[in-house]
Amino acid sequence: MHKVKVSDDISMRIPANYGNMSPEDVSRKYAGSSTVFIALTDYQQAVDLSISHKPTRWGRNDFPVLQDLFRGAISEMSESVNFTKETIERIDDVPFMIFEFDAVTKGSEGLTSGTQKKYSYIAYTIYHGELLTYNFTCAQRLKNQYQQDAPTILSTLKLK
């Protein structure tokens, strides 16, 4: 694993076979209200790994409410969701809400079509007045191959 700079205040370690996504893939996959610090994939483009942020008025005291909101939002975006982990853990002494799940989603018109089965490991925290989101996703059929990467990479996250 090698160290990458996510922003002036954030770094992490990633496997050697991970690299930056193309600008086209970033704009297609991460169009929305959050700003993407970094978007990575492996050389086979089987993994999507991103760290994004957006301003928030929520604080760390609100984690119990936010955890329910995020769980609901994840469930609404999918036809079915099987949560295998839902917890709060400390990474670099910062609390993160972590959701690990398998989901069946329908592709969005114009982007992808058909049903997709995905494995995701998503972690949220409040950092300098912003909602920081770590999102690791791959096809469900590749879960066994990549499942250990998600928490391992997250555990290397350093926030200044």
N, C-alpha and C positions, 0 to 999 in steps of 0.2 A: 504494500500500500504506500501511496505517496501523498504528501500534503498539498492541498489546494487552498488558495485564498478565495473565499466566497465574497467577502466585502472587507472594508478596512477593519471591521470589528469581529469578523467571523472567519474561521478556517475549519477544515476537516481533512480526514484522510480517506482516499478512495482507492479501490483496486487499480492496479496498473493497466488493466484493459478497459477502463472507463475514460471517456473523453467528452468534450463539449458537443452538444447537439448543434445541428446546423441552425442558422437564424430562421430559416423557413419552418423547420420543425418546432422551434420555440414559439414562433408567432401562431402557428396552427394549433399546437397542443395547449398553450398557456395563455390564450386570449382571455382577458377578463379583468377583474378589478384589482388583482394583486400584481405587484411588480416582482418579476423573477430576478433574483440575485444570480442564480446559476442553474443551468439545466444540462444534465449529463445523460449519457447512455453508454452501454458497453459497445464493443466493436461490432457486434452482431445486431445492434439496435433492438435488443430484446428487452431492455430495461429503460424505464424513465425514472430519473432521479432529479428532483428539483428542490430548491429552497427559495421561497418567496416571502414577501412581506407586504403588509398594508397597514395604514394607520388604524388605530382602534381606541375607543374610550374605555374598553374593558380593562380590568386589572387582574393580577394573579389571585386576588381574593374571590374573583368571580369564576374560578375554575369549575366548581360543581355545576353551575348553571351552563357555562360554556360547554362542558363535557356532554350534557344532555342535548344542547343545541347542535353540536357537531355530529353526535351520534344520529340525530334525526335528519340532518342534512345529508349525511352519507347514505342513510337508508332511503331517502327520497330520490337520490340520483340513480338508484339501482332498482331492478326488478326484484332481486332478492339479495340479501346480505347475510353472511354468516360471520359474526364477530368471534375471533379466537382470542383476542386480547383487547382489554379496555382498562387502562390504568393510568396513574400518574407516577412518573419516574423522574429522578434527578439525573441530568446530563450536565457535566461540568458545573455542578452545584446549582443548576437552574431547573425548576420543575417543568416537565413537559407532559401534556395529555397525549397518550399514545393509543392509537387504534390500529389493530391488525385484523384484516378481514379478507374474505373471499367474496366476490360480488359478480352477479350476472347483470350486465348492462346492455341496453340497446344503443347502437351507434347513432350519433346525431346526423341528421340529414345533411349531406354535403361534405361531411368529414369522413365518416366511416359508415358502413351499413352492416346490418345483421347483429345478432346477439354476440356479445363478447364476455368471456369469463376471465376475470382478472384477480390477481393477488395484490393487495396493497398494505403498506405499512406507513401510516401517517402520524406525525407528531406535531403538536401545536404548543407554542408558548407565547407569553407576552414579554417583549424585549424592547426596551427604550421607547415605550408608548406605541409599539406596533405588534401586530399579530404575525409571528414568524411561523411559517409552515414548512415542514420537511415532508416530502412526498416521494415514496418509493413504490413503483408499480411495475408489474410484469404480467405476461399472460399466465393464466392459471396453470397451464400445462408445463410451465417452467418454474413453478413455485419451489419444488424441491431443489432445483439448481441454484436459485437466488435467494431463498428465504433467509439464510444466515447473513447475507450481505447487508440487508436492511438495518437490523439493530446494531450490527458491527460498525457500519459507517456512522450511524447516528451517535454511537457511544464515543466517537472521536471528535465530535463537534466541540469547538472551543469558541466561547463568546467572551469578548472583552468588556 
